[in-house]
């Protein structure tokens, strides 16, 4: 050590045993015999708990130490000297064992994410870039917009094709401003009278055999006709009517043929095609 000593004074810094002719170890510029050095400064092996002496290689990782022969995978016991390894719960594992037990896996293919793999993440789920694709057309999503549904991922086009609301008449997608009739969706422009094709959106209409008709067409095609005025009795808008035998009248048309007084809620007498109030009928018979 570039210093001069009496032979009797060159002793172990710890136990004062002479080091003349003996192996020794320098620590902080002080000499120690092998026994004292190992007792004071040597590390204990994480695996076997024995001291790692000066004749053994001391392998360390995160303040833990191992003999070279004890530096093994905790699962398969293969030597980790000069190999890549991983640590989990204070234990060390070879690369394959670590990946098999602890590596994050892709929600698409189930394979692990290896070093350098790009990872796509969405709500605690993750995919390889190539696995993050539309479940229908298999096109990679990348940076494009997507729509999640029932743990599946859809591109916008496939989601629209599969789930978007479609008009029952033209089968095309309704993007906005539709009309619902009998719990079925229609484009406003497709919701038309079955007979004349006039738009029914925002208009009064009625139906027959589950088909919509405007008031005019329904009256012309299906309504009873008033015996007095021959116009349809549609009932749309609350119109009330009166029936007698096979004849029908609007409330306003149900009048005496002679005096024109309303017969609604009153007694009446028929005279052929005419209806008369009792007074007019009595005078006619006199």
Secondary structure, DSSP 8 states (H G I E B T S, - for coil): ------TTT-B-TTT--B-TTS-EEEETTEEEEHHHHHHHT--B-TTT--B--TTS-EEEETTEEEEGGG-B-TTT--B-TTS-EEEETTEEEEHHHHHHHHS-B-TTT--B--TT--EEEETTEEEETTT-B-TTT--B-TTS-EEEETTEEEEHHHHHHHHS-B-TTT--B--SSEEEETTEEEETTT-B-TTT--B-TTS-EEEETTEEEEHHHHHHHH-EE-TTT--EE--TTS--EEEETTEEEEGGG-B-TTT--B-TTS--EEETTEEE-HHHHHHHH-
